[in-house]
Amino acid sequence: MSRALTEHRVVVIGGYGFFGRRLVERLTSQPNAHVVVAGRSLQDAQALVEELRPQSKARLGAAVVDAMSADLPRQLKPLSPTTVVLASGPFQGQDYRVARTCISVGANYIDLADARAFVVGIRELDSNAKAAGVFVSSGASSVPALSSAAVDHLAQGMSTVRNIDIGISPGNRTERGLSTVKAILSYCGKAIPAQGPTQTIGWSGSRHHRYPAPVGSRWLSSCDVPDLALLPLRYPGAPNVQFGAGLELSFLHRGMNAMAWAARHGLVRDWSTHAHWLKNVANIFKGWGSDAGAMHVSVSGLRNNNVETSRTWSLVATHGDGPYVPTLAAAALVRKLASGDGLPAGAMPCVGSLSLEDFDEEARGLNIHMAEVAT
């Protein structure tokens, strides 16, 4: 589908926020892009434009767009966007007003969501998106976009996929946004919908995973992500999928385990309402640990000759570049749309739209290294 234009006009809502500004920075390398930094503050948007303009290959602009405003269609339409990227979270509890508005004005829509219900539910807009001839994709983030691309690569040659294990652990010195903290806390101590008879509780229980140097061994605990719902349906064998997230400092990770216990026993209703002060407490220890984070995807199953096989892929981000990882998928999708590279009309989770090679291209110049590792 995709409209190949001389200039691809991209409006990034939340473009000066934690992930938005990193996405805008990556988009400045695309010479046929006209990137509009948008949000509620024109001053903040213009400040980022002025900061990036000297080195930008793309045209840059700024605009006021409030994603939650009833005037959103009136704010967005005059900008004549080819593609809109929603980079302002958390997405837990959000509705699809931005995506619906994009469809109504004939623009492609991409978001950086990693909330299970939000990403999976985007399919309800499929018929409208097809009728408008636009590409609508939710979950252009570390999960499920990058994680599913890694699984697609690792599962090649497998007739049956039995287990998929995914984990993410950022470095403690790496910057963290308030929306990310709220999202993480939203399922702390909450039941995660189970594939089988055993119920999993967010941030309860821990396991170790050893990442390549310089990251090393990290604790991981169960978290709720779209992959848990999407991946069992994608591969032969209806694989068991588990996802874990971890904090570098063991005492902070164990603190999350304790918070999950408190929520599970009714002592705290919703930890996300305490995100501000909990983030401030965590920031006291910001100088501890490292700026190195990692992600892994492991897939096991049967090859076509019924031989057991297992493969693992890892990503290591250093020098504080970990927060760029969730922006790579959106940058890659914009690049594809701008080139007319075969993205279909319709609304779908961001699974199967990108390859690991797409992520490698967008990570150029960053301290982010991806590779299949020996198991």
Sequence and secondary structure as in RCSB ss.txt:
>XXXX:A:sequence
MSRALTEHRVVVIGGYGFFGRRLVERLTSQPNAHVVVAGRSLQDAQALVEELRPQSKARLGAAVVDAMSADLPRQ
LKPLSPTTVVLASGPFQGQDYRVARTCISVGANYIDLADARAFVVGIRELDSNAKAAGVFVSSGASSVPALSSAA
VDHLAQGMSTVRNIDIGISPGNRTERGLSTVKAILSYCGKAIPAQGPTQTIGWSGSRHHRYPAPVGSRWLSSCDV
PDLALLPLRYPGAPNVQFGAGLELSFLHRGMNAMAWAARHGLVRDWSTHAHWLKNVANIFKGWGSDAGAMHVSVS
GLRNNNVETSRTWSLVATHGDGPYVPTLAAAALVRKLASGDGLPAGAMPCVGSLSLEDFDEEARGLNIHMAEVAT
>XXXX:A:secstr
     SSEEEEEETTTSTTHHHHHHHHTT TTEEEEEEES HHHHHHHHHHHGGG SSEEEEEE  TT TTHHHH
HGGG  SEEEE     TT  SHHHHHHHHHT EEEE    HHHHHHGGGGHHHHHHHT EEEE  SIIIIIHHHH
HHHHTTTEEEEEEEEEEEE  TTS   HHHHHHHHHTTTSEE  SSSS EETT S EEEEETTTTEEEEEEE   
THHHHGGGTSTT  EEEEEE  SSHHHHHHHHHHHHHHHTTS S GGGGHHHHHHHHHTTTTSS S EEEEEEEE
EEETTS EEEEEEEEEE TT GGGGGGHHHHHHHHHHHHT    SEEEESSSS  HHHHHHHTTTSSEEEEEE  
